[in-house]
Amino acid sequence: MKYLLTLTSFIVATAISFAQPKDHPHYEKHYASSVEVIETDEVKIEIIRPHSQESHTQFNAKIYNKTDDYILIKRNETVFKSNESGYGEKRPAEATMFIEPKGDISRQFKVEGGPGYKVDKIEVTLGGFSRAPVNGEPAGAGEFKMKPEKNSVMMGPFAVTLKRWKYNSKEITADFKIRYRGEGIGLVNESKINIRKENDSIVANTEAKSTPFILTPMKTRTATVVKRFGKGEIGKSESVYVVMSDALTESTGTEFKVPGFSLSYDEGKTKKNNK
């Protein structure tokens, strides 16, 4: 009996769901799925599942980097435009994405607000694409004295803050929070962070990651310095300096154009979003 009641409830709920009118806010308005692949010398883009509900329009994009450089994409420079229902021009939330050389990413492009997004035709202008060399330019000289006299230094477009440290004649360990404030790509190579002694000789940051990490505008990550000194290598009252001049580089992007596309309502693909 309990099983029959459960089954009956499910059937009734399903019937009510499919009985809802097509203008119900949870119904999706799907656009023609035959948007052609977009291709330039730099990228190939596949547009996946473009659709609207009452309060938003979105599509997914799989973007391939055809170059040996980085591709930067400022998502909020893409524009959705329609002359229907006061739709006007809409832009996705601000975000900067990057694609490794010969790599690919899948990302969502979504504009939202409410109501009036379920229109029949939308023009999409793709913008904010640029190409940045893998080898950046040095950001400028900069170093931290240990024991520290200050905990924050600007090094070109990088804001570097000392968050945690330990230093004595036996070892140095330190974590630096690095924020990139430029408009391109910030490259941070821990293996090129060096330690300078008072006599100007250089010792290496021995436990550093060998692969640089990448920072898009206003993003932050931590770089770590670790070095254990040999007996007598550092005097008890001697200072050392963490030198980042070779470790921080910036790669500036050159913009390129990407064709936009049109979205048209496809009646046969309208369906309810059950999520």
Number of C-alpha atoms within 10 A of each C-alpha: 6 7 8 9 10 10 12 12 12 12 12 10 12 11 11 10 12 11 9 13 11 14 12 11 19 18 19 23 29 23 25 17 16 10 16 10 11 15 15 12 10 20 18 17 19 15 19 16 15 22 26 27 24 20 15 18 24 18 16 16 18 15 20 21 23 20 17 15 20 25 31 25 21 18 22 19 19 23 20 25 17 18 13 14 12 11 17 13 14 20 18 19 15 10 12 21 17 23 19 18 17 15 16 18 14 13 13 14 18 21 22 18 11 11 14 17 25 24 22 18 15 24 16 19 16 19 19 17 23 20 24 21 18 17 13 16 15 17 21 17 14 18 18 21 15 19 14 15 8 11 13 16 15 16 20 17 20 25 17 23 18 18 12 12 16 12 17 18 18 15 13 19 15 18 16 19 17 25 21 26 19 18 16 24 28 29 25 25 20 24 20 20 24 22 26 19 16 12 7 10 8 15 14 16 22 16 13 18 15 10 11 16 14 18 24 20 17 16 15 17 13 17 20 18 22 19 19 16 14 10 9 9 11 17 11 10 8 12 17 24 19 23 19 24 17 19 20 27 24 27 22 21 19 13 15 13 12 20 11 14 16 14 21 18 20 14 12 10 14 16 14 18 11 8 4
